[in-house]
Amino acid sequence: MLKAIREFFDRNVAAPDAGGHSIELATAALLVEVVRIDRETSPTEREAVLRAVHEKFGLSGAEADELLRLAEEEVRHATDYYQFTSLINRRFTQEQKQRVIELMWRVAYADAELSAHELHLMRKIAGLLHVPDDAYIAAKLRAKEHAQG
């Protein structure tokens, strides 16, 4: 089964960047980092990541699970965020980057608690993605409304 999923990603996921990452994997890695940053992983946050990658990339449940597994592995071995954010900066439009920030906020709000670590990460990634403050705040408000809705 895992072999079939890997083959799917080899065939269907955007070609990896020179650094070896696909845009889907880079995006999923940032979402996973929101879950990991406060060291209190909840099933609700994990589900929010799965929903986000399904929504963003139209993946099936099994495909989203495999992408999440690969992203968790990448994040465990990452030494910084540049390998992910640089690819996103090259491949995504400003609107797409703002959407990534909104999805990250949705993951952060999934457990109904925002830690100082999550807030710091969100601000840092928004800066690395060159998302303007007004768009950053708008994304946060949309995600908060989504969490309350």
Buried (B, 14 or more C-beta within 10 A) or exposed (E): EEEEBEEBBEEEBBEBBEEEBBBBBBBBBBBBBBBBBBEEBBEEBBEBBBBBBBEBBEBEEEBBBBBBBBBBEBBEEBEEBEBBBBBBBEBBEEEBBBBBBBBBBBBBBBBEEBBEBBBEBBEEBBEBBEBEEEBBEBBBEBBBEEBEE
